[in-house]
Amino acid sequence: MAVQDATETVTAEEAARWAAHTDATQAMRDAINYVLQGARKKSRNIQTFEDVIEHLVQHAEDDGYILDLLSKSGYLTVWQIDTNKSAWQYDDDLIAALPREQCEDYCRNTLKDEEAGPNRYIINRGQFAGLSKQFGLSSFERLFELFDLLAAMHRQRVAVATRWLQSNNLLAATPDKLLVPHSPEWFAAQQLWDPPKAAQTEFIIKAAGRVHAASMHRAFSLTALCSVPATFHQ
């Protein structure tokens, strides 16, 4: 399944700047440095990107200024460098055309990394989902949209790698693992994906449990008083 909306509109100047880059890691460093240099005009205490986030929490009036830095730095679009260079990672037909040994190493490493724990895109998505809902700032909303897209693209990479291994008889097909709603595993996954929703759901369930317990207690009390059998449905 192709990832929807996997492109961003950029200016001619920005496109030319990224076209000159062959190293996405260095491009990201440049983008972050641009944001930090601009943010330090608002506060000399800002040293890291995390400090920028904390500054926004404390100074919502700088939201528009920081959003402009994020846009002009290329931070929101630098991911396209790797995507354009490695389109085969997202497409079953393109990866199938590559040498088998190269594909096998890549696919196995991709799944091995996935087993190590939640990837940074999902973690960041969850964090900005919470910040966006709590503070309502455009910068947080834009960063949430960015990591929402990157998390979806990561899932696409893992899916393509899995299908390649399976189609080449290097990995047995396994049924999708379905999480039981409201189980500990479900809450753990939800806490990463959407912390506010997880907290809200947990609160509602606990509240419903208290109401249910109170109703049960009252019903049993009435039964004892009236000596009438009662039937309760879960």
Legacy VTK file of the C-alpha trace (Angstrom):
# vtk DataFile Version 3.0
C-alpha trace
ASCII
DATASET POLYDATA
POINTS 234 float
0.000 0.000 0.000
1.467 3.341 -1.018
1.803 6.103 1.526
-0.524 8.969 0.765
0.661 12.604 0.576
4.332 11.635 0.717
5.460 14.861 -0.936
5.712 18.460 0.192
5.511 21.692 -1.768
8.835 23.526 -1.580
10.161 26.765 -3.024
12.586 26.732 -5.955
15.311 28.002 -3.627
14.736 25.221 -1.123
14.574 22.571 -3.857
17.905 23.761 -5.245
19.470 23.676 -1.790
18.361 20.090 -1.155
19.357 19.010 -4.668
22.920 20.000 -3.817
22.896 17.680 -0.802
23.833 14.032 -1.147
24.032 13.437 2.598
20.672 13.588 4.344
22.332 13.438 7.758
24.317 16.582 7.067
21.263 18.238 5.579
19.371 17.573 8.807
22.244 19.021 10.845
22.146 22.140 8.693
18.378 22.454 9.128
18.579 22.071 12.907
21.419 24.589 13.132
19.336 27.073 11.131
16.444 26.655 13.577
18.719 26.960 16.612
20.463 30.086 15.330
17.131 31.755 14.696
15.615 30.614 17.992
18.559 31.990 19.965
17.506 35.454 18.876
14.537 34.888 21.169
16.486 33.257 23.990
20.212 32.755 24.479
19.413 29.799 26.731
18.431 27.664 23.744
21.143 25.086 23.023
19.277 22.087 21.587
16.161 21.375 19.559
14.502 20.161 22.758
15.132 23.634 24.194
13.173 25.099 21.281
10.203 22.944 22.228
10.469 23.992 25.865
10.725 27.637 24.804
7.477 27.308 22.868
5.764 25.793 25.890
6.810 28.814 27.951
6.425 31.445 25.193
3.433 30.663 22.991
3.715 34.159 21.485
6.774 32.958 19.514
4.808 30.205 17.749
4.658 31.958 14.383
8.348 32.874 14.512
9.447 29.287 15.262
7.110 27.857 12.620
8.711 30.183 10.066
12.160 28.899 11.084
11.029 25.296 10.724
9.686 26.005 7.245
12.635 28.025 5.948
15.260 25.687 7.423
13.976 22.727 5.453
13.486 20.728 8.642
9.994 19.784 7.492
11.100 18.529 4.072
14.678 17.255 4.447
13.354 13.674 4.678
12.678 13.822 0.943
16.403 13.461 0.214
16.504 9.878 1.461
13.056 9.086 0.088
14.012 10.195 -3.418
17.316 8.305 -3.272
15.765 5.140 -1.838
12.356 4.883 -3.480
12.883 1.108 -3.734
12.464 0.808 0.035
8.804 1.772 -0.323
7.825 -0.141 -3.465
7.475 -3.910 -3.948
8.251 -3.788 -7.666
11.341 -1.592 -7.302
12.880 -3.674 -4.518
12.263 -6.862 -6.490
14.480 -5.536 -9.288
17.541 -5.204 -7.023
20.230 -7.883 -6.429
18.997 -10.582 -4.048
21.944 -10.359 -1.636
21.555 -6.580 -1.252
17.831 -6.943 -0.631
18.200 -9.733 1.876
20.713 -7.828 4.009
18.598 -4.682 3.945
15.305 -6.455 4.705
16.724 -8.506 7.560
18.322 -5.434 9.126
15.079 -3.485 8.765
13.112 -6.122 10.671
15.908 -6.505 13.234
15.773 -2.774 13.970
12.000 -2.998 14.320
12.356 -5.685 16.987
14.587 -3.400 19.080
11.614 -1.325 20.205
9.473 1.643 19.158
11.154 3.707 16.449
11.822 7.409 16.923
9.113 8.448 14.467
6.359 6.825 16.531
7.803 8.215 19.762
8.051 11.740 18.353
4.588 11.474 16.821
3.116 10.631 20.193
4.941 13.465 21.917
3.806 16.083 19.412
0.271 14.691 19.396
0.184 15.472 23.103
1.828 18.883 22.802
-0.422 19.893 19.917
-3.602 19.000 21.791
-2.416 20.556 25.036
-1.118 23.880 23.723
-2.794 24.293 20.334
0.317 25.812 18.713
0.832 25.701 14.952
4.477 24.636 15.361
3.478 21.580 17.382
0.703 20.745 14.938
3.122 20.955 11.994
5.677 18.766 13.776
2.941 16.268 14.596
1.953 16.140 10.912
5.611 15.615 9.974
6.144 12.673 12.313
2.739 11.240 11.502
3.877 11.048 7.876
7.322 9.689 8.781
5.775 7.025 11.009
3.497 5.945 8.139
6.452 5.814 5.760
8.414 3.753 8.258
5.562 1.264 8.468
5.596 1.088 4.672
9.340 0.299 4.673
8.836 -2.485 7.204
5.892 -3.897 5.244
7.856 -3.926 1.959
10.860 -5.589 3.635
8.601 -8.203 5.231
6.846 -9.021 1.966
10.183 -9.350 0.110
11.510 -11.849 2.651
8.277 -13.814 2.581
8.077 -13.886 -1.211
11.639 -15.231 -1.345
10.919 -17.937 1.244
13.235 -16.331 3.782
10.531 -15.550 6.305
7.438 -17.499 7.234
4.160 -15.666 6.924
2.642 -14.854 10.287
-0.825 -13.534 11.143
-1.067 -9.939 12.233
-0.916 -9.493 15.978
-4.149 -7.941 17.138
-4.105 -6.149 20.460
-7.048 -6.726 22.758
-8.722 -3.339 23.377
-7.981 -1.898 26.810
-5.423 -4.616 27.622
-2.033 -3.571 29.102
-0.418 -4.127 25.692
-3.096 -2.024 24.002
-2.600 0.839 26.466
1.204 0.668 26.034
0.871 0.982 22.262
-1.747 3.721 22.553
0.444 5.651 24.987
3.139 5.823 22.307
0.794 6.560 19.411
-1.577 9.068 21.034
-0.880 9.813 24.735
-3.866 12.165 25.248
-6.278 9.603 23.821
-4.732 6.856 25.956
-5.115 8.951 29.104
-8.686 9.897 28.190
-9.638 6.280 27.501
-8.089 5.083 30.749
-9.941 7.784 32.700
-13.260 6.872 31.095
-12.769 3.168 31.792
-11.838 3.803 35.409
-14.791 6.145 35.825
-17.111 3.588 34.264
-15.715 0.958 36.607
-16.443 3.129 39.632
-19.986 3.789 38.427
-20.486 0.068 37.748
-19.160 -0.855 41.213
-21.410 1.727 42.873
-24.435 0.442 40.958
-23.621 -3.129 41.931
-23.266 -2.157 45.592
-26.611 -0.323 45.555
-28.354 -3.206 43.790
-27.075 -5.767 46.277
-28.167 -3.512 49.153
-31.684 -3.278 47.747
-31.750 -7.050 47.258
-30.838 -7.628 50.881
-33.518 -5.226 52.047
-36.295 -6.581 49.869
-35.217 -10.227 49.884
-35.794 -10.372 46.136
-33.300 -12.276 43.945
-31.484 -10.079 41.437
-29.705 -10.951 38.206
-26.760 -8.876 36.969
-25.393 -8.888 33.467
-21.749 -8.116 32.760
LINES 1 235
234 0 1 2 3 4 5 6 7 8 9 10 11 12 13 14 15 16 17 18 19 20 21 22 23 24 25 26 27 28 29 30 31 32 33 34 35 36 37 38 39 40 41 42 43 44 45 46 47 48 49 50 51 52 53 54 55 56 57 58 59 60 61 62 63 64 65 66 67 68 69 70 71 72 73 74 75 76 77 78 79 80 81 82 83 84 85 86 87 88 89 90 91 92 93 94 95 96 97 98 99 100 101 102 103 104 105 106 107 108 109 110 111 112 113 114 115 116 117 118 119 120 121 122 123 124 125 126 127 128 129 130 131 132 133 134 135 136 137 138 139 140 141 142 143 144 145 146 147 148 149 150 151 152 153 154 155 156 157 158 159 160 161 162 163 164 165 166 167 168 169 170 171 172 173 174 175 176 177 178 179 180 181 182 183 184 185 186 187 188 189 190 191 192 193 194 195 196 197 198 199 200 201 202 203 204 205 206 207 208 209 210 211 212 213 214 215 216 217 218 219 220 221 222 223 224 225 226 227 228 229 230 231 232 233
